[in-house]
Amino acid sequence: MRRLDEVVAAKAFDLIIMDVEGAECLALEGMAEILANSPKLQIEVAPHAISDIANKTPAQFSAQLARFYTRISVLPTADAEGMDFPKHDIPAAIEAICRTGKTIDVILEK
């Protein structure tokens, strides 16, 4: 495998849509330069993948995201119904999603 920062020539995108079937935590590690220059990221928060695949805690995953983004919103789906948290509190949002045990799509913004 190679880091996305090394493979992709463009280092800025208006929106990144990531759906890598549970490897989000790992993919984020290889694209710091791209994330630093891209204002929006849509990503799945999959609690089982955070712990089982990436061997991270929700707080560690939150820190990866909060390094580049300041706001988080849940995409409206049946699984996300009733999710409510401050948009400027990425750690609280990730913790809340992880407590549900469901995979929830979110959008992060600068």
RAVEN-V254234 format. One record per backbone hydrogen bond with DSSP energy under -0.5 kcal/mol. NH is the residue of the N-H (numbers start at 1). CO is the residue of the C=O. E is the energy in kcal/mol with one decimal. If there is no record, write none. Layout:
BEGIN
[[NH,CO,E] [NH,CO,E]]
END
This chain:
BEGIN
[[5,30,-2.6] [6,3,-1.2] [7,3,-1.3] [8,4,-2.6] [9,7,-0.5] [16,40,-1.8] [17,15,-0.5] [18,16,-0.6] [18,42,-3.0] [19,17,-0.5] [23,20,-1.3] [27,23,-2.8] [28,24,-2.6] [29,25,-1.0] [30,26,-0.6] [30,27,-1.3] [31,28,-1.5] [35,31,-2.6] [36,32,-2.3] [37,33,-0.8] [37,34,-0.8] [38,35,-1.0] [39,13,-0.5] [41,108,-2.2] [42,16,-3.5] [43,41,-0.5] [43,106,-2.4] [44,18,-0.6] [45,104,-3.1] [46,44,-0.8] [47,45,-0.7] [49,46,-0.7] [50,46,-2.1] [51,47,-1.8] [52,48,-3.0] [53,48,-0.5] [53,49,-0.9] [54,49,-2.6] [56,50,-3.0] [61,57,-2.2] [62,58,-2.8] [63,59,-2.1] [64,60,-1.7] [65,61,-1.8] [66,62,-3.3] [67,63,-1.2] [68,65,-1.7] [69,65,-2.1] [70,109,-2.4] [71,109,-2.2] [72,87,-2.2] [73,107,-2.2] [75,105,-2.6] [77,75,-0.6] [81,78,-1.0] [83,80,-2.2] [89,86,-1.7] [90,88,-0.5] [93,89,-2.1] [94,90,-2.6] [95,91,-2.4] [96,92,-2.4] [97,93,-2.5] [98,94,-2.7] [99,95,-2.0] [100,96,-1.0] [100,97,-0.8] [101,97,-1.0] [102,97,-0.6] [104,45,-2.0] [104,102,-0.6] [106,43,-2.8] [107,73,-2.8] [108,41,-3.1] [109,71,-2.1] [110,39,-1.6]]
END
